[in-house]
Amino acid sequence: MQEHILVERDGPLQIIRLNRPDKKNAITRAMYATMSAALAAGDADPAVRAHVFLGVPGAFSAGNDLADFMAMAVGGEGGEEVWGFLAAIAGAAKPMISGVDGIAVGIGTTLNLHCDLTFATPRTMFHTPFTDLGLVPEAGSSLLVPAILGRQQAFAMLALGEPFSAERAREAGLIYAVVGEEELEAEVLKAARLVASKPPEALKIARDLMLGDRAELLARIRTEAEHFRDRLRSDEARAALMAFMSRKKA
């Protein structure tokens, strides 16, 4: 719902704030659609120079909403909003800066792979338990994480589901900086304003050169999505999701 994603303008910045604290910012399909629309609107607006992603204290995002997950697993329905958002962050025309505090699970981790600068607090844990749920990596993470970490560390993160602390993520090059909880938002906005102050055409060219041809990334996102959909319908994933939901209710 719209109130679960707050979209604000702060001068040249567009701030996209995940705001579903009672569910630890688990992302619904409606939330994905709102964020996609915000990115498109910001990219189309010359007054916007950078996008900023923020969560709530203690929770950037717990990942996908489980009710949506189960609807897709049992009925094979929906998901277009998810894949649309992944394409939007992979193809964003303007810089993206994120601030992560606390829980960062699944898309709560992989979203940041597409950001140009990510700040996190010491209590943040980046966790991608895809295989534990009978699923596969998403958001192009199967391409991006090995490129950053190397194959074995990437296997630890994406296949073993090993959580990475903020400091480990910083040392590995997954994020830019670790800052205190009280300083997080101020540091993120300070960096975003610095980015926004740069000559926009030169910055765009520099960013595009560093990102390279995004066709390969978008193709990987599509391939992952195909596997993800298939896995959601598998007996293995359904059993894992049911077991996970049972543990949460216990």
PyMOL commands that set and color helices and strands:
alter all, ss='L'
color gray80, all
select helices_A, chain A and resi 2-4+21-23+29-44+66-75+80-91+107-114+131-133+141-149+151-158+166-172+184-196+200-211+215-232+235-249
alter helices_A, ss='H'
color red, helices_A
select strands_A, chain A and resi 5-10+13-18+50-54+59-61+96-100+103-105+117-120+125-127+164-165+177-178
alter strands_A, ss='S'
color yellow, strands_A
deselect
rebuild
show_as cartoon
